[in-house]
Amino acid sequence: MTSFEEAHKKFGDYLKRKGRANATLLAYLKDIEQLNKHFMESGKNLFHEVEKQDIENFLKSLKDSGYTTKSISRKINSIRTFFGFLLEERVIEANPAKFITHPKLKPKDPRILSKIEYRALRDTVKDDPRTRAVFEIFLQTGIRISELAAIKIDDLEFKENGKESNLYIRSDKAHVSRTIPLNESGEKSIKGYINVRPKVRAKAFFVTKTGKPLLIRNIRATMDRYFKKAGLENIKVNDLRHTFIAHHLKEGASLYYISKIAGHKRISTTEKYLEFIDRKDKVEKMELGEL
């Protein structure tokens, strides 16, 4: 029979062979050490004695101790991997963790910038033409950071012969192609960047000073720097997308139209923003004593 201590050591070697990152390895081993301690305190000294209910009792003890749903879900990953290893090593004949399910994670409400916040950010980036264009495209079109990084010069179309200004978003493996109209703020910022854009042959619209395509990590790092400079806390690039969707829906834009512009595969994804807007409005009214 394999003891808890012996199985714990072999599990570490197994994770190393699988090429797991050092941080993952340490986290998994710590989780299983905690699990083993619980089993021993419950009078279970050998793995073939462990049943599904024993694992569920351990998870319940975590919840009662104040562990978050996210932390418990991560520990379930550790447990599943561990018992899968024990089954592979024939330490056990049946996997008691096979049907352990993850707790439902309650999605966080999206972070929506107020008008004061995005005006402060606009003021902060005004002297940096490239970043100003990046910011306005995010705020005025609601596209994803990967889509912004992929914009080509040919994807931009400005007013001519009665046609409106548009931004074409190319499809990829995960997202559909679509054409998004550009408003005056978006068009003005884009043209401002074109005037100072390095004269290079790169097809990418956003480039570095040396003419190389601006990568996702470059965009994120730049925006994070300006968020901090503008005094905005707990904000990420994707929150500009959330802001675009929420503000347009609140102002009465068609649910179908915003779903199409945002590139949502399902209209139900867009509908969730309506639920958030409704909750947010109720909270604000309560704070004002209107409810």
Buried (B, 14 or more C-beta within 10 A) or exposed (E): EBEBEEBBEBBBEBBEEEEBEEEBBEBBBEBBEBBBEBBEEBEBEBBBBBEBEBBBEBBEBBEEEEBEEEEBBBBBBBBBBBBBBBBEEEBBEEBBBEEBEEEEEEEEBBBBBEEEBBEBBBEBBEEBBBBBBBBBBBBBBBBBBEBBBBBEBEBBBEEEEEEEBBBBBBEEEEBEEBEBEBEEBBBEBBBBBBEEBEEEEBEBBBBBEEEEBBEBEBBBEBBBEBBEEBEBEEBBBBBBBBBBBBBBBBEEEEBEEBBBBBBBEEEEEBEBBBEBBEEBEEEEEEEEEEE
